[in-house]
Amino acid sequence: MNIAIFGNSYRTEILNEVRHLLDIMAKKSEVRVLLSKEVRDELNLREEYSVYDEQTTDDVDFALSVGGDGTFLTTASIIGNRNVPILGINYGHLGFLADVKTDDVDEICEKLLNNQYTIEQRSLLQVTTSGGGHIHSPYALNEVAVMKHDLSNMIAVETYINGEHLHTYEADGLIISTPTGSTAYNMSVGGPLMDPHSRDIILSPIATHSLNVRPLIVPDDWKIDLRIRSRSLNYLVSIDGRSQSIKDDVRLHIEKAPYTIKIVQAGDHHDFLSSLKTKLLWGAK
């Protein structure tokens, strides 16, 4: 069995947890471990472990993501369409994606190695362009956010759904979110929360200039096209927090990706409603 381990290499407590995982795996003769380059170099383990990254051709059975949801998103970006299930070990805050508590790591790893787990499928968004431009990492597990390039001026986001003009948002930006990402950036701008297994896409404006425009939910087999107008002649595209500057003559095309991300559930089952109550204190008095 091959296992790849990823983690936030800037946090000492996470590196200590990675060391703990390596100690667990070292006791299992049937397990081979690969590490992300950042973690391997920070732990000075270049001689002992191979690197797992976008260019790695080795097959792995599982990926372990040690950190918060940001680390999980980075892991998912590297895994891509390789069909590798990801287990998230939480060293962040809310942990909607990385929800395994560090106190449970030993037990969870034992279950993982004994095939005592289930797999959840999560949809992604895919971004392509026309009129030039190139998206460096075009798949989003949480959201695609189009935002103004500077602090002073709004942008105009002409939005088309299945070829029909929906609205031109005059705003600081527009978030196109998956159900998984509904509890991320989308939630912070007042967008609706959705069960991550829903088959929908959410469009939520950021600081819109119009008072009669609200977030919108559409089926995830619909296609969204965006044309952005900006006084600075540029705008920002953020895909799961990975941002890049784009010329405003470049159009974006957003649709459901042709593959899913697989998330390992090896502990006690936590459904979406339970997560709302425990992580967001939903309905607490």
Order of alpha helices (4+ residues) and beta strands (2+ residues): beta-alpha-beta-alpha-beta-beta-alpha-beta-alpha-beta-beta-beta-beta-beta-beta-alpha-beta-beta-beta-beta-beta-beta-alpha
